[in-house]
Each structure stands twice: as structure tokens, then as C-alpha cells.
């Protein structure tokens, strides 16, 4: 978390990217990505590393992709006569520091090797089956609770909270699928993400990857990490904090939990707009299938009225984030009480 880096404004960073040729270091080579940026399959996130060493970011986001490594071979390398080993004021020369010289980066890379050798990144199929079963079990339980002969408010509340738990568990599975961290196969993992983010949740897998990869590419860097775009409601660094009234800053340690709870209702609309604007027709069809299936089951099988079904969807949209926070607090408490010396 580099405070100096966060204090740089987006305009300043964009100016650096837009002027002149664009180079970046990957492994031991310096590449000219000037004409490749517009063709980059992952979007403009590549601009975040212009003028920097992108080796670890490339490995983290493309370790599973043979296609990405083939694409890299097609990118032209910077002319060797322009590359210099030390920083210079000559704007025609190219100097990009090798992050591999940093002891911290060296230790990080060694740690990855150790974890790989210990099998921490190996596929765990029994766990995958359990996680899928867990989600479908909570979804089925939610439908069961909705159909019970209880008062409508109680049925709706119980079923909505239960589906909120399912969505929370679903969010982590689709998260791992988006990172290709389930099976390591891009096609299979993205299919898993499409099923659980799209059909089970009604969201957009591509929207998630587009947003979340930027977060990991420049984690906690103001102006690049989209998860920090909460101004003026919340501030995460000094630069934006100075622009907020002191009365808001003084209480944001109380308001940040309920405000972050608005993420799910907000994403409900932004994901739909994203699919429309990006013409993600398959994802849109999967999302429509989600709502059609849920409405059919709640109406024809569980016997819900239109008003009850609307209340069910409204409550789970509002409750999902708070269920996530509650589960996180419970896990944190259990961890803290079991690790005290």
C-alpha cells in the first residue's frame, strides 16, 4: 500500500500513458506495446504497467494461459540501442527498472515456488464438488422456506437470508473461477464462473473479470483500482480525504459498513448495463434464464404471489452484502479466539 503512489491523480497518470511510445518490461525483455494496447484481449488494464516491470502481473494473470505467452511473442521488442541500464534524463532512451532486483520481490517469487512444490495450487476436486453442493443446497433450502405455511413476512425473510448465504458462497466460487483458480483450465473455470455468477446469481462474469483484474493489477492504487472509487462517500487516501468535509471523515469508520452494503444493489444495475453496452449476448441470456427460472419456481412451485416474489428479490439484493459481512465477522472472531497465545 504505497501512499505516495495513491496520492497521484488519474489525470497525471493518464498523461504519462498517452504521450509517446509505450514500453514495459516482462521477464528480461523490454517490449514496445504502443500498438498492442488497443488489441490487448484483457482491455486497457495493460496501460497500468506502461513504463514499469509487468513480469509478476503477467505471471499472476496469465500463468494458466498458453495463448497469452504466444501473444507476447508477437509483440515487438524495444530497439536495443534505446534501452539503458540506468535512469537517464534523455527522453529518447528507455529505462525500466527490473523488479527482480528487489529483495521483497525475490522473496515473493521464492514463496510461490515453495507453495507450488507443496501442492497448494493443485486442483481439489472433492472440495469443488462440496462447494457446488453447498450452494445448491442453500438455494433449495431457500425455496423450501419460501413455500412453508408461515406468515408471508417470515417466509420472505427466512428465504431471502438463506439465498443471501447461497449468493455469498456463490460469490467466492465464481471469484476463483474468474481467477482460473478452480481447475487451472481457462475454459472450464470461466464456464464455472458463468454458471454460478450468471445463472445462479444473475450477474455478469465478464463484468466481474473486467473490474476485478484491474483491482489485482494495481491493488489499492488510487486512480487505477476501481474498488477505491467510492469518493465522495468514502475516502481511502489522503488526497481524496482532503476534499471531503471533516464531518464525513470523522464518522466514516461507522458509515463504511452500511455504505459498502449498497454495493450489491448498485451492481445489480451496473452489471445489466455492462452486458447491454458490451453486447454480451450469451451472458445476458444466462441472466434472463436465472430470473425466469427463479420466478417460475417461486410462483408455480412455491405458490408465491407477484408481490411476495418482488419482496423476495428486493430483500436478498439488500441482505447479501450484510450476510457477507456477518459471515466475515464470525470467521474473524473464530480465528482470533483460536489463535490467541
N, C-alpha and C positions, 0 to 999 in steps of 0.2 A: 504494500500500500504506500505509494510514493506521493507524498503531499505536494511536492514541487510539481510533479507531472500533472496532478489533478488540478492545480491552480492555473494551468494553461487553458485558455479559452478555445472553443471549437473553431472560431474564425482563424486564430493563429495557426492551429494545426492544419486546417484546410488549405491555408495559403502555402504551407510548405509542400503539401502534396500536389497542388495544382501547377506549380511553377517548375518548368524544366523537365529533363529526363528523370525517370524514376528507377532507382536501383534498390536492391535488397540482397542481403546475404542469406544463403541457405546452404548448410554444411560448409564446405571450404570454397564455395564459388560465389561470385557476385553476379546477379542476373539483372538484365535490363527488362523491367516489367512494364515499360511505358505503354506498349501496345497490347499487352496481355491483360491489363486490368479490366478492360471492357469485356473480355472473353472469359474471365475467371468464373467458373461454374458456381463458386461459393459467394459471388457478389462482391461488393466493394469493401468487404472486410479486409481484403488484401491490402488496401491503402493504409491500414493501420500500421503496417510494418515497412513502409517506404523509408529508405534511409537507415534501416535497422537490421539486426540479425533476426531472421524469422525461423531459424532452424528448429527450435523447440516448439514453436507454434505449429509449424508444418508437420512435425512428428506427432504432436498431440491430436491434430485434426485430421491427419491423413495416414496415420500409421497402418490402417487397415486397407488402404486403397492403392492397388497396383496401378490403377488408371491415373491417379494424381502424380505418381512418380514418372509415368510415361509423358504426361503433360509437361512436367518440369523439364524433361529432356528437350522439349520443343521450344522452350523459352530461350531466347538469345542471351549469351553471357556478355557482361560489360567488357569493352576493349581493355586488354591488359595494360596498355600504356596509360590508361586513365586511373587505374587502381593504385593507391598509395598505401603504405603500411602505417603511416602516422597521420594524425589530424593536420589539416592544412587550410590556409585561408584561400587557396586557389579554388574558385568555384567550378573550374573545369575538371578538377580531379575528384576522384571518388574514394572516400574513406568510410568504411563501415566497420565498427569495432566487432571483433569476434567475441560473442558472449561466452564461448567456451573457455576463455581465459579467466573468467570469474570463478573463484572458489565455490561460491554458492551454487552456480550452475553446474559445476563439476560434481558437487555432492548430490545434486538433484538427479543428474544423469546416472550416477552410480547407484542411487537408490532405485531408480526404475529397473536397472539391470538385476538388482537383488530381488525385487518384487516379481519380475518375470521368471527368474530362476526358481522362486518359491511357489510359482503357480498361482499367484494372486489374480492374474488376468485370464486364467483358464475358464472355459465355459462350464457352468454348473447347471446342468440340465434339470436335476431334481429340484433345485431352488427355483428355476424358471417355471416349472410345472406348478410348484406350490404357489408362486406369486400369481399366476394366472387363475388358479383355482380359488385363491383367496378373494380376488377381485370379483369373479363371477358369483361367488358365494354371498358376498355382501350385496351385490346387485339383486340377486334372487331374494335375499332376506328383506331388502327394501320393498320389493313388490309384495312380498308376503305381508309385511306390516301395513302396507297401504290398503290391503284387501281385508284386514281384520274388522270385525263388527264392533268398532270402537267409535268414539266421537270423532268427527271429521278433523278438528284441530289437532287432536292427539295422534291420529293416524298420519296426518300430513307431517307433523313434527318428527315423529319417530322414523318414518320412511325417508324423509329428507336428510336427517342427520346421518342415517345409515348409508344413504347413497353418497353423502359427503365424504364418509370414510372410504368408500369404494373409489371415489374420484381421487382422493389423496394418495391411496396406494397405486392407483392407475397412473397418476402423475409421475411417480418415481419409476415405474416400469417403462413408460413411454420416454422418460428422460434418458434412461440407459439405452433404449433403442435408438434415440436420436444421436447419442454419442457412439453408436455402434459398439456398445459395451455389453451386449447380451450374448450374442454368438460370435461377434467379430466379423460377420458377413454383412456387408453393407445392405444388400438387397433384402435379406431376411430380417435384419434389425429394423430397417425402415418400414418393412411390412408390419412388424410387431408394433411399431410406433403408430402407424396409420390405423391399425385395428383399435388400439387402446386410447389413443388421443382422438382419433376421428370417429370411429363407430361407437365406442363405449362412452366417450366423453362429449363428442360433438364438436371438437375443436379442429385445429389445423396443424398437422405435423410439420409442414414446411415453414409455416409461420414461426413455430417454436424454434426450429433449427436456425432460421434466419436471425432471430433475435438472440438466442442463447449462445450461438457460436461467437457472436460479437462480444458477448459478456466474457467468455473464456479467452478470447483472443487478446483482450485488453481489460482484464478483470480489475474493477474499481478505478479505472482511469476516466476521470471526468471528461465528458465530451465524446467518448467512444463507447463506454459501457452503457448500453441503453437501460440497464436496470437502475442506473442512477438518475434517470430523467424524471425525477419527482418534484423538481422545483416548480412552483413556489411553495408547495405543501410541505415538503421535507427537504432538508439540506444535508449533504454528506461530506462537504468540504468547506474550507474557509472562504473560498471565492464566492460561492453562492450564498453562504451564510451571511456574509456582509450585506447582501442585497435584501435579506428578509427582515421584517420588523422584529425587534428584540423580543417582543411578547410572544411571537410564534416560536422562536428558537428556544426560549426559556421553558416551553412546555412540550417540545416535540418528543421528549423521552416518554411522555404519556400518550401522545397522539399517534405515534408511528404505528402501533399495532392496529388500531381501528382503521387508520388510513390505508395501510397495506392490505387490509381486508377488502378494500374496494377493487383490488387487482382483478379478482375473478369476474365481478360484474363488468368491469371495463374490458377485459379480454374477451368476454362473451361477444361483444360487438366488434372489437378490433379484428378478431380472427375472421369473422364473416366478411368484413370489408377487405381484408387482405386477400382472401380467396377470390373475391369478386375482381379486385384490381389486378391481381397477378394471373387471373384466368386459370386457377387451379381447379379445373372441372371435376377431376376424379375425387379430390378431397371434398369438394362441395357436395358431390353425390353421396359420398360416405357420410358426411354430416347430416344431409337430409335423411338418409337411411336411419341414422341414430334417432332423430326426433320422431320420425314416422313410426319406428319400432316401439319406442318408449310410450308414445301417445296411444298406440294401438293396444299395448299390454295394459296400461293404466286404465284405459277406457273399456275395452271389450272383455278383458280377462279379470281385472281387479274391480271393475264396476265404478270407476271414478267419474265424477261429473266434470264438465269443462272448467268450472271454477276451481275445483279441487286439484285438477291437473295443473292449472296455471299456478296455483299457490305452491304446489309441489316443486315445480321448476324454479319459481321465484325464490323459495326458501333454500333450495340446495345451492343455487348460484350465490346467495348471500352467506351461506353457512360453510361452504367448502374451505375458504381461507381460514376461518376461525377454527374449524376442525383440525386443519394442518397445524396451526399454532398450538392448539391444545395437545395434540399428539407429540409435538416437538417439546413442549414443556414437560410432559410426562416422561418422555425418554431422557431428557436432560436431567430431570430430578432423579430418576432411577440410576442413571450413570454416575451422577455426583455422589449419591448415597452409597454406591457400591465401590467407589474408588477412593474414598477417604482413608487416609492413613491413621 
